[in-house]
Amino acid sequence: MTDSTEQRLAVERALMERARANAMRQVEQPPRRVLQHAIALALALAVVAVVMLGFDRFLTSMQKFMGLEIAEPPPGPAEPMPAYVVPAAPHGTDAAPNGGATSQPPDSRATPTGG
């Protein structure tokens, strides 16, 4: 019986020592890292300031752009320029450049020949 009693007392003593050590650790607070927090705060404020200044510059340039008057383009030629120009037939040949077919419709004012 003495062994079980001693063993029980040893376990209780060990548990009390752990509880006392935990209580002492809770009272002791780790030292604050004031310098690290101050540097982090300064860097965060610097990042916010850079972003805000960049956004301000962007908005200022957009206001200047929106305030510009849009100038009308100079007037172009009276007739529109064709997209494709058919080259003229070379001199001395009787054949049309497109195989003999004409792109112009027949003249409706022409009188039929025949009898």
C-alpha positions, 0 to 999 in steps of 0.5 A, a space after each residue: 500500500 505504501 507504493 501506491 500511496 507514494 506513487 499517487 503522491 508523486 503524481 500529485 506533486 508532479 501535477 502541482 509543479 506543472 500547474 505552478 509553472 504554467 501559472 508563472 508563465 502566464 504572469 510573465 508577458 513576453 517583451 513587446 517588439 515595439 521597434 518591429 511594430 513601429 517599422 511595420 506601421 510606417 511601411 504600411 502607411 507608406 504603401 497606402 500613401 503611394 497607392 493613394 498618390 498614384 490614384 490621384 495622379 491617374 484621376 488628374 490625368 483622366 480629368 485633363 483628358 476628359 477636358 480636352 476639346 475634340 478637334 474635328 478631322 480636316 474635311 476630306 476630298 469631295 469624292 470618296 476614294 475607291 477601295 480598288 482601282 481597275 488598271 487601264 488596258 495596255 495600249 495595243 491590245 484589243 482584249 479587255 483586262 477581265 476576259 472580255 466582259 464589261 463591267 458597265 451595263 448596256 446603255 438603255 438609250 441606245 437604239 437597236 440595230 436591225 431592220 
